[in-house]
Amino acid sequence: AGGTGGDFTTLGYGLLTTGVYNVDVPNDDAFVGVYSPQGVLYWGWLINDDAFQNDEMEAVAFGPNDIVAVVGHVQGPVIIPSVSGSNPIDPYQSGSDVFVAMFSSTGVLLWAHSFGAIDQFNSQDDYGWAVAFDPDGNVYVGGETPGKLPFSDKENPNQKLDCFILKYNISGDFQWGIQIGTEQDESVYGLDYRFDEDSGEGVVVMTGYSLGNMYGPNQGD
């Protein structure tokens, strides 16, 4: 994978460079690019992991002052020397871990996190599918997990997919997270935020699918 033009920057095996980066392995590297309305590249990042596995970004959002957040998944530890030195940004768990990052309006990486369900016996695939901002620059992330996420008290013994939503503040500090689901599969595919002036409170809305009785009786096939 690699960038073929513009100012592409690579997160990789102890590497943070600008220019073109190529890896002779047939795996997916994730990317985020920002363009003008005329199609001129402002900035872009190519994102890969230390294990050279498949990494994908699934959703992107603009926030206050044109900051950008992306969410997806990585299949190995991600090292960002400018943020985490020679160590992964967060401990890699197994399978696919959720990855979320925030960039400034000019493409400077502000922070990044990865997380996944912890299971010492089985590989777990956790996916981030949705991201949204509120007016203060807090970031909300939604997705799915077949296990128990570190911030959750919910057990998932059947390893069915559960929904999750979590919040980071603008500095990348974890604020809260919830994991919800039935005894069947559920996932979050979309998120949005709205501030209600009458109540003075914000509301986060999620959408996705459920094979169980999520908010009412499932109608089946």
Order of alpha helices (4+ residues) and beta strands (2+ residues): beta-beta-beta-beta-beta-beta-alpha-beta-beta-beta-beta-beta-beta-beta-beta
